[in-house]
């Protein structure tokens, strides 16, 4: 065998080894990932409601309006309240509503700063008692809640503070961190619910995709302390630097 052939053989072997190593790292990276079966944007919300339903006689704010804690939202003439008063009961006001004992009216209050949403009843309409009439969504509190179907061994690899990539409907991907984990097990499969904090999701740039209920996709990076963890991380960092990933 000539030296030229030996050199070509050596180069071919090196190329094959490099390809095998790269494929091994890629497979290892896939084993470190978990993909959500369902994921939506959520936000901190407060319910508006009381035990006293009735006819709305005064509407003080419109749906979608910004409100402050303690703001008066709407007033209801409540037959159930009037019945309680006639029976000698004395209902008391709370942080959620004010009771007018002399008139039998209930005025609902904003329990937090935010935006009034899911409010469809108008003045003259009926509001049921004991149900949520509207919600107040606090600004800049968006987060992602995602569900995963995992084997128990993979569930054990989820870490609070671990990396989570959130893909929006426009294909933009935002970096987030796992902030809470809960799980139920059924038929040997862990049904994990993961909360992901994504600060960038609260920016005005993504306002169209940050409404509560907006669908997203979440990819978790599972904890890995195996022999290939270091080389895999190094490869991924290199790909990020050169703009491939």
Secondary structure, DSSP 8 states (H G I E B T S, - for coil): --HHHHHHHHHHHHHHHHHHHHHHHHHHHHHTEEE-SEEEEE--EEEE--S--EEEEEE-S-TT-EE-TT-EEEEEE-HHHHHHHHTT------SSEEEETTTTEEEEE-SSSEEEES----TTSEE-TTS--EEEE-TT--EEEEEEEEEHHHHTT--TT-EEEEE-TTS-EEEEEEEEEEEEEETTEEEEEEEEE-GGGGSGGGGGG-STT-B-EEEEE----STTHHHHHHHHHHHHHTT--
